[in-house]
Amino acid sequence: MAEVRQTVTSSRASGLDDSGAAVDQQTKRVNTETTASGATVASNVVWFIYGIIAILLAMRFAFKLLGANPSNAFISFIYSISGILSAPFDTIFGVRANTVGQVQAVFEPSILVAIAVYGLIAWGIVKLLHLNKTEQV
């Protein structure tokens, strides 16, 4: 939630114009500044971190399902990083593997569970950060 700060400056001038008529001029200037609160910044950081985790796990799921070559440097990097994140969930379900020639495709539903659990944890942290905030309409 953004914090809004407004500064109002008013001025008044009176006098005569060229025709001699009385003129009363009022000027009002409103300067509005918005800044993000600390809880908003922290929430954005939490969602960013969750986004990175979800992307890594989704890539692992897709590469395993499509039977990507684990000896490839990029695939090996993704598997090693995302393996740490999926490790607590690896034994939830049995893993199904299909082998066609040299390609082994693996369906791991535990990765989808990991994405959902990490999402719930991120949501809970964000809700905790905004626990005492009132909604502005």
N, C-alpha and C positions, 0 to 999 in steps of 0.2 A: 504494500500500500504506500502511496506517495504522500509525503508531507507537503502541504501547500502553504505558502507564505505570501500574503498580499500586503503591499504598501500603497496606501491611498494618499495622494497629495492634492490638495485643493488650493486654488487661488482665486481672488476676486479683484476685479479692476472696474472703476467707475470713471466716467469722464464725458466729454462732448465729442461728437464726430464733426466732420467738416461742415455739415449743414446746421450745426448748433443743437442738435437733438441730444438728449441725455442717453448715454449708453452704459449698460451694466453688463459686464462680461464675467462669466464664471467658467473656470477651467478645473476639470477633475481628471487626474491621471492615476491609473491603477497599474501597478507593477506586480506581476505574479511570478513567483519562483516555485518550482517543484523540485524536490529532492527525494530520493528513495530512502526509506527508513532502513535501519540496520537489519531488521527482520526480513525485509524484502530482498535485500542483497544476499543475506544468508540463504533464503529460500531459493533464489536463482542459482546459487552455487550448488545447493543440494540437488536441484533438478538437472543441472549440467553434469554433475558427477554420475547421477543415475542414467542420464542419456548415454554417456560413454560406456557404462557397464552394460546397458541394454544393447547397444550397438555391437559390442564385443561378443556378447552371448548370442545375439541373433546371427552374427557372422559365423560363429562356431556351429550353431545349429544348421545353417544353410550349407556350410562346407562339409560337415559330417554327412548330411542327408544326400548331398550330391557326390560324395565319394572323392573329395579333393585329395590330392597327393600330399601325405603328411611329411614327406621328405623335402618338399618345397620350402624355402626359407620363410616366405611370408606366411604360409599356412602353419608352419611350425611355430612361428612367433604368435599368431592368433591363438593356436591351441594351448601354448604354454601360459599365456596371460589369462585367457578365459578359463583354463583348467582350474586355476586357483579359485575363481569366482563360482564355478559350477560344482566344485568338489563336495560341499555339504549336501548337495542334492543328488549326487550320482547314483546312489543306491536306492532311490525311491521306487523306480520302475525297472523292470527288466529291459535290456537293450536288445533291439532287433537289428541284425546285420544281414544284408544281402550281398553276395559276391557274384559279380559278373566278370569273368575274365580276371584281370588284374585289379579291377575297381571294386572296393568294398564300401557300400553305402550303409550308413548307420542312422537309425531313427532314435533320438534321445529325447523323450518327452520331459525328462528332468530339467533340461535347459529351459524349456518354456515355463516350468514351475519356478525356476530360479529368477527369470525375468519378472514374473508376477510378484514373487516374494520381495525382491529388491524394490519393485515399484511401490508395494505397500509400505515398506520401511521408509522410503523417501517421502511418501505421502504423510505418514505419521510424524516424521521429523518436521515437515513443513507446517502441519497442523499445530504441533507443539510450539513452534516459533511464533505462530499467530494466535495463540490461545487467548490472550487478553485483548485482542484488537476488536474494535467495534467496526461494523461495516458502514461505509459512507455511501450515500446514495447520490 
